Amino acid sequence: MGSDPRGVSAIVVDMQGSRADHELFVRVGPKNPLRTIETPEWHGWRWSSEEKRIVKWIESTIVQPVGVGQGKAMRVYPFQRALIRTIADSLATFVSIPAGNGKTTLMTALALERICRGDDYVSVDVLATKEDQARRMIDTARRMIECSPKLAPLFEFYKNKAVLEYRLTGSTMRAHPARLSAIQGLDFHLALIDEIGDVPSELTTSMIARLGKQADGRVVGFGTPGTSFRDNMLESVRAQFREGTLPAGVSFVEYAAEAGCAIDDEEQWAKANPAIEAGFLSAASMPLKAATMPEHLFRAYHLGQPV
């Protein structure tokens, strides 16, 4: 860190793009020059709660890249704010929610807020059943960055490794396939597990075992109920939640219709899908899905009911 002649805190770099800090090694791939810029205002933010800080950063920094509200400041809806509050207050959070409720968008926004906070060398690791699925969250983050004028000059993307780097602090967001060999040695501040119901339980357990290496480390898993009887962490946590045996520091959030409800019950559609009330999931699409999908798949993917 340094100060310019006007006394404004700034990041100092040379004309070739090599930073005075956080750049100790030459990295493979091109790096665009990073001009001397003022430190972003959010580096110094202090809030009464982590939830408020996260929501403020998302709504004031990220521009919605696609879908409802495209090109406008991203909005955090009440149900998303409640999820963020739970995540901020827990070591591990597992969320069961039907498809189409913006889970990837929210997870990506959480990842960007964490690496942009201003702490040095923060690691956000994304785990999914396949590496290309994990890379999709990286691609979502890239679109958010490209659409957000405040963020675009501050990032570098290494395509061959699927790594996003916040160049001011050396913080990164990386994608990993769901293999034990891929996650050995991870030292994350935030681990995001996409479609956690499809990720083998031992991998999620391995990620949880790494909690504590960072004082503020957290694991967050989002998933849609599946149709498999095989063991998976989402169903294990669901069972523990219903039995009242969840360990301290672990939270489970479920959005689901009531068991045994009719598949054409509009109230149950809204109960299972908070995005309908939020306005970015059309209830008009539900009758078509109910009429054309096998009932067990409709119940799993759109009513949040594991079968």
N, C-alpha and C positions, 0 to 999 in steps of 0.2 A: 504494500500500500504506500501511497505517497500523496503529496499535495501539490496542486498546480499553483502558479503565482497568485491566483485569486483566493487561495486557501480552501479550494474545493477538493475533498477527498477524491482520489482518482486511482485507477489501475494504470500502471506505467508499463508500456511495451515498446519495443523498438520497431523500426519500419518493416522488418522482415516477419513480424508477427510472433517473435519469441518473447515470452513474458518474463519479467524480472522475477516473478515468483510462480510456483506451480509448474514450471517447465524445466525439469532437470534432465530429461532424456529426449532425444530425437525420436519422433514417432513415425511409424509407417503411414504413408498417405499424405495428401496435400493438406496444408493448413493455411487458411486465408489470414491475411494480416488483421490484427485486432487493434483498432485505433485507441488512443488514450481517451477514456470515457469517464464520466462521473460514476461513482458507485451507485447502483440502483437504490432507490429510496427504501425498498423492502428489506435490505440487509440490516437496517437498524430498527426495524419495527419491534415494538414491545406491546403485547396484548395481555388481557386478563385471562385468556384461555387460548389453548392451541387451536381449538375449533374456530374461534373468531378470526384468528390470524390466517388460517388456511382459506376460509370462505372469502375473506377480504382480498387475499392475494389472487385467488381464482377469478373473482368477479371484476377485479380492477386490472388484470393483466392479460388473461386469455381471451382470445376471440374465437367464437364457435366456428370450427372449420367446415362442418357439414350439418345437414339436417335442419330441424326447426331452429330458427334464430341464427342461421348461417350468416357470417359476416358481422355479427353483433357481439357485444361483450357476453361472455358465458355467464349463465345464471345458475346459481345453486338453489335447487328447489327444497322445500321443507323436509321431504323424506331423505334427500341427500345430506342436508345439514345434520339430521339426526344420525345418519350413518357415520359422518365425519366425527361427530361428538363421541360416538361409541369407539371408533378406531383410535381417537386421540387418548381415550381413557383406558385402553386395554393393551396388553402385550400382544395378544393374538385375537383376531376378529375373523369370524367365518360368516359369510352372507349367502343365503339361499334365496334366489330371486329369479322369476321367469325371464325368458329371452325378451329382448326389445326394451329393457328398462334402463339402458344407458350405463351398464356396469363398466364397460371398457373405457368409456369416456371419463367417468368419474375416477376410476383407478389411474388413468393416465394423468389427469389433472393433479391428483394427489402426488404422483411421482414427480411431476415437474415442480410443484410447490416445494417439495422436500429438497431437491437438488439446487433450487434457486434461493434457498433461505439465506445463504451467506456463509454457512459453515464449510470449512476446508475438507476436501476429499470425501464428501458424502457418497455412499454407494447405494443405489436403488437397483435391486435385482428382480427381474421378471422371469417367472417360471411357468411353463405351460407343457401340455402333453407332447408337443412337437416344437422344435426350434422356430419353424416358420410361423406357428401360432403365436409364440412369444414375440417374434419380430413384428407381428401386426400391431402390438401395443406400441412398439418403438415407432412404427410408421404413423400411428395415430398421434404420437407425441410430435413427430416431425411436422405433420400438417398443422398442429396447434401452433408450433413455433413459427412456421412460415407465415401463418395468418395473423400473428401477434407482433405488431411493430416493436414493442418493448423487448421482445425476446429474440427476434431473428438475428441481431448482430452479436449475440452473446454465446451462441452455440456452434459447435463443430460436430459433424456426423461422420463416423467411420463406417462406411457401408459394409466392408468385408467382415467386420466383427460385430455389426449391429450395435454400435456403442454411440450414445449421445453424450457429449461432454459440455458441461457448463464451464466455459473457459475462465471465468473470473475466479473460481475456487478449485478447479480440477475435479469437481463432482461429476459423477457419471450415472447413466442409466443403461443397463445391459440386459440382453435377452439370453436365456438359457433353456436348453431342452430338458425334459423331465428324465434325467439320468443321474444316478448317484455320482458318477465320475465328473459330471458337469458342475456339481454344486459343492464338491469337496473344497474346503478352505475358504468359502465365502465369508465375508466380514461385512454384512450389510447393515445399513441404518433402517431400510425399509425393504421388505420382501413382499412382492405381489404375486399371488398364485392365481392364474386365470383358469376358469373351468376346473375348480379344485376337485369336483366330483369325479373327474377323469384322470386325475393325477394319483399314482399309487400312494397309499398311505405312508409307506416308509420314507418317501421323499419329503412329504409334508412334515413328518416327525423329525427328519434330519434338519429341516429348516428351523423348526421350533427349537431344536437342541442348540442352535447357534445363537439364540437370544441370550442377551447378557454380555456378549462381546462388545457391544456398543450400549452405552447407558440408555439411549433413547430408541433402541432397536425395536421394530415391530414386524409382525407377520400379518398379512391381510389376504384372505382367500375368498374369491367370489365364484359362485357357480350356479348353474341351473340344474334342478333335480334330473337325474337320468333314469334309465329303465333297466339298469343292470343290477343283479343281485350280488355282484362281487363287492368285496370290502372296499370302501373308500372313505376318506377323512370327512367329507361333508356329511355322509350318513352316520358316521360314528359320533360326530359332534352333535348332530341333530338328536340322536338317541340319548346322549348324555344330558343335553339340555332338557329334554322332556322328562328325564329321570331326576333332574335336579342335582346332577353329579359333575357338572363342569368344574374344572380346576379354577382356582383363583387366577385372575388376570386374563381369562379366556371368555370371549363374548360370542354369542350366536344370534344372528338376526335372520328372521324368516318372513318372507312375503309369500303367502299361499292362500288359496281358497279353502273353505271349510270342507272337511272330508265328506264324501258322499253327495256333494252338491251337484245340481244339474249343470251340464256343460254349456247351456245357453242362458245361465243366470247372470244378468248384467251386473248386479251388485257384487257377485263373486269375482267377475272379471276385474272390477275396480279394486276389490280387496287384495287380489293377488298382484295387480299391476299398478303400482303407484304412479307410473309414467302417464297413465290415462288421465288422472286428475291433474298432473303437472302440465299436460298438454302436448307432450312430444311422442305419445303413442296413441294412434287412432283406434278408438273403440269400434269404429265401423269395419275394421279388418277382422275382428274376432268371429263374427258369424261365418265368414268364408273359411277361416282356419278350422273352426269347429266342424264344419260340414265336410271338409275335404281331408282332414288328417285323421288317422286312426285315433280312437278315443284315448288310449293310454298315452300316446305321444302328445296329444293336445293337453291332457291333464298335467303331464310332466313339464312341457316346455312353456305352457301359457297359463296354467293354474298353479304352478309351483308345487304340485303333489307328486312325491316320489312313488313310483309303481314298480 
